[in-house]
């Protein structure tokens, strides 16, 4: 794992966003937000750089947007 300042700040920001999504999903009983929240909280542990963490966050948020627009 890269311990540069940009990687740590990006990981902190993405994990915080994941925590907010997780809490919202649990409070509203909404599975897509809960799942994406967990992915965003855990994902930065497995990515090595700020760029990969950003790509993970963008992909997870795009999947959330798509799943909400599909109106399951």
N, C-alpha and C positions, 0 to 999 in steps of 0.2 A: 504494500500500500504506500502511496505517495503521501508524505507528511508536509507537503507545501501548504502555504497559507491559503492559496486559492482552493485547493482540494478540501481542506478542513472547513472553510467557510461555506463552500458549496454543499458539502455533506450536511452541515448543520442546518442550512436553509431548507434543503430538500427534506430532511428528517422532520423538521418543525412543521413544514407543510403537510407531510404525511400524518403527523400526530393530529393536526387540526382536522384533516379529512377523516381520520379514524374516529375521532371523538364525535364529529358530526354524523357520520354513518351509523355509529352505535346509538346515538341519541334519537335519531330519526328512523332507526331500523331499516337502513338502506344498504344493501349488500355491495353495490358497485363502489360507493365511496369508502366503505370499510375495507374492502379488498385492496383498492388502490392506495389507501392510507397505509396499510401494512406493507405493501410493496415499497412505497416511498420511505418508510421508516427503516426497513431492513436492507433495501437495495444498496445504499452507499457502503455497506460493509463489504460488498462483493465487487465493487468497482474500484479501480485503482487511481483514477485521475478525475479532475474537475470536469473535463470534457465528457468522459463516460458517464459520470453522475448526471450531468445535464441532459445527455441523450436518454438515459434511463427515465429521468423525470418527464421529459417531453413525450416520450413514448407512452408512459403510464397515464399522463394527463390526456393525451390524444385518445387512448383507449377508453378512458372514462368518458370523455366527451362523446365519442362514437357510441358507446353503450347507452348513454342517456338519450341520445338522439334517435336510436333505433326503437325506442319505446317498447321494450319487451313486454 
